[in-house]
Amino acid sequence: MTAQSMTFSDPRLATLDGFRVEIDDARERADVILDRPPLNVVSMPQRDQLRVAFEALDEDARVRVIVLRAVGEHFSSGGNIKGFMEATPETVSKLAWNIAAPARCGKPVIAANRGFCFGVGFEISLACDFRIVSETGQYALPEQRLGQIPGSGGSARLQKIVGITRTKDIVMRSRRIAARQAYDWGIATEIVADDKLEAATDALVDELRAFSPLAQRTAKKLLNDTEDAMLTTAIELEGHCYSRLRQSDDFREGVEAFHAKRPAKFKGT
C-alpha cells in the first residue's frame, strides 16, 4: 500500500502552508514533508500548522512512527525573515512552543536531514527523537547575522546535547556544522550517504515499529521529563514507570515471546 495524503478535520489545517502530510497505513507511518523547494523556507503560519499536525498525528491510531522530511536537496534554510518583522509579539512568543511539538508528541519522531538545515529547520530537527543526516547535511543557527538569537529552542536544546562551549561556538559565531562533525558531536543519530537517506529512515521506522508502542511512549516521556532531574529523582521516576509497565499486556507478551523464542506481537496495552 502506498502512502496517501492526509486531510484534517481541524479548520486550521484546511490548506497546509508549505508542507504536506502522508499516511502509510500498512507501515503505521506518517510523513510530515516540508514542500516549499528549493530551500523549504518555513513561514510564520506554517509553524503553528506544524504544531497542530503533530498533535493530530499523536492522536491518530493508525500511526506508530512519524517522519519529518523535506522535498529536494535541502531540508530547510530556515524561517521567512520578513515574517519576523510582521509577526505580533503574541505570535513570536509561541515560536518555541510550536516547534517543540515533535518533542511533546508521544510517538517516536525521526528527522531526515540533507543539505541546509538552518535556523528553525535545525530547531525542529533538534525537537525530534532521532536525526538521520546525509553526508551533504549542514546544521547552523545563523541568527547572530541578523542581530538576533535562536528563538525556537535551538540554543537550549543544542546545549543539552553538545555542552556550553560547543553551543557558544555554533550560536555566537553562526557556524555551520557539517554532517560528519554533527555525528561526532552527538547532534545526529546516524550519518549516511546521500542516496541512502530514505533507506536508512525506512529501516529505523521498521525497527521502532517492532517495539511495544506503550513502552516506546513511556521511554520517551521518561527521558524527556528527567533530562534536567537529579540522578536520584530520575531513578525514582524510572522505577515508577517500570512498575506501571510491569502490569501491561505488552510486557506479558514480551516475556512469553522471549521464552517461546518467537517474535513478540505488541498491541500497545
Secondary structure, 3 states (H helix, E strand, C coil): CCCEECCCCCHHHCCCCCEEEEEEHHHCEEEEEECCCCCCCECHHHHHHHHHHHHHHHHCCCCCEEEEEECCCCCECCECHHHHHHCCHHHHHCHHHHHCHHHHCCCCEEEEECCEEECHHHHHHHCCCEEEEECCCEEECCHHHHCCCCCCCHHHHHHHHHCHHHHHHHHHCCCCEEHHHHHHCCCCCEEECHHHHHHHHHHHHHHHHCCCHHHHHHHHHHHHHCCCCCHHHHHHHHHHHHHHHHCCHHHHHHHHHHHHCCCCCCCCC
